[in-house]
Amino acid sequence: MRAGAGWEGGTYDGVVTEAQATHRTGKRVLLAKPRGYCAGVDRAVQTVEEALKLYGAPIYVRKQIVHNKHVVQTLEAQGAIFVEENEEVPEGATVVFSAHGVAPEVHEQAKARSLKAIDATCPLVTKVHHEARRFAAEDYDILLIGHEGHEEVIGTAGEAPAHIQLVDGPDGADKITVRDPEKVVWLSQTTLSVDETLETVARLKQRLPLLQSPPSDDICYATSNRQHVVKEIAADCDVVIVVGSTNSSNSVRLVEVALDAGARAGHLVDFAHEIDDAWLEGATTVGLTSGASVPDDLVQEVLVHLAARGFADVEEITTANERLTFSLPQELRRDMKAAAARG
């Protein structure tokens, strides 16, 4: 679905006025929808914000709550302190675990330091953790498709390290050895490229024909949706700009998907001012989207930036409408309820 778009006071409003239409330059932006925050990211960011309100600053956060530079900087300004490990958190303090999930040993470390732990792990990542524990309990070999060193992979692998082998892309499939080819299952990091994951599974099945699939797709709905709409617009684009941070797996994948789907160029930026005018030279169509950890005000800033360079005609391309929401972590909701009861 395509809808014309314009700005009022620098904000995208979905409407082109007659005056704006007369000033069109032939340059346009194809604005992807869905884009930006997913339900898991929204929940994680809200968790830190509500914890700051409830307990007061500082609140410690293990790792980046989500992989976005702007979000981290904003929460730091509100009193969040980001650390790499629990050892950096003062004993007895409050710590929030990031949306990417943690291994069981991280929870144990928190208990040992008497930390008040609030787990903001995305429920879709938690689902993969449950699958890992269940298949390990049934003595399966588990092939975890994902990127080595990514926090989500580390957390999932930590659920059953003796049973899990990492498969980092299709080429990694050739290095796998299993105990029983009839008892092997694949799981995946939730933020991967859908196409690359399917290619990796196909390569694995060449060697392991009885490889089982998880009971439901591990790649999250938001990752799939954002990749799908980029595929829809990429072939029409001279350049696709993805707003997102370099350590955001799903944002990096969006650039790759755009290029694979026919975009002539693709770039990842955190902020509008990072856009190089040289990228726009000779371009008539710019695709624009954002990763699942990106607040939409950053996209609005890019739209204003592009409009100032002649790309004032915006068409929003919608391939899905997302309505999923997740409730805040149970331990935080409990304390919020108690505080409200005290008045």
Secondary structure, DSSP 8 states (H G I E B T S, - for coil): -EEEE-EETTEE-S---HHHHHT--S-EEEEEES-S--HHHHHHHHHHHHHHHHH-S-EEEES-SSS-HHHHHHHHHHTEEEESSGGGS-TT-EEEE-TT---HHHHHHHHHTT-EEEE---HHHHHHHHHHHHHHHTT-EEEEES-TT-HHHHHHHTTSTTTEEEE-SGGGGGG---S-TTSEEEEE-TTS-HHHHHHHHHHHHHH-TT-B--SS--S-HHHHHHHHHHHHHHTT-SEEEEES-TT-HHHHHHHHHHHHTT-S-EEEESSGGG--HHHHTT-SEEEEEE-TT--HHHHHHHHHHHHTTT--EEEEEES----------HHHHHHHHHHHHH-
